[in-house]
Amino acid sequence: MMPKISCSARALERVHQLGAGTAPLSWMFSIVQSTWLNELRARNVRNGSGREWDDDFLETVPDPSARTPEEQAMNGQIIRDVQQLPDAQRVVMLLVAVEGLSYSEAAEVLDVPIGTIMSRLSRARQAIGVLFNDQKKEKRAKGAVNSKQIGA
């Protein structure tokens, strides 16, 4: 995990870049994001892996907080569904649902009106709901086919 002090130190070193019209939260978010990416790159170099960032690799890492295979399957399904969202909706969903930002904070970070945040989040939630329902229907259909094959 990235030390918080490095982001704070970096912000203090670059405080002169914070202009009068720049939103402090957006500015700090960009510093945290670039520090995190730099740390990932440095880890790869230190480990000698030279491996590029790979989203598929993340799915192979077990979630230590998931206690059961069902929870792990649900977490995997959520990750896959969120990855299918358009970038604008995915970013808003992650800022609000994962990072815990308020709508107004997310609007400030992304430099968009709060109504845009609300709209994107609403569309993202609807899309996730549709994906969940479609996947449930597919599982039920597969289960019905399998039980017919077993009974035949």
RAWO-V909961 format. One record per helix or strand of 3 or more residues. SS is the DSSP state (~ for helix, > for strand). FROM is the first residue (numbers start at 1). TO is the last residue. If there is no record, write none. Layout:
BEGIN
ss->(SS:SS)
from->(FROM:FROM)
to->(TO:TO)
END
This chain:
BEGIN
ss->(~:~:~:~:~:~:~:~)
from->(4:15:24:55:69:87:103:114)
to->(13:17:47:60:84:98:110:151)
END
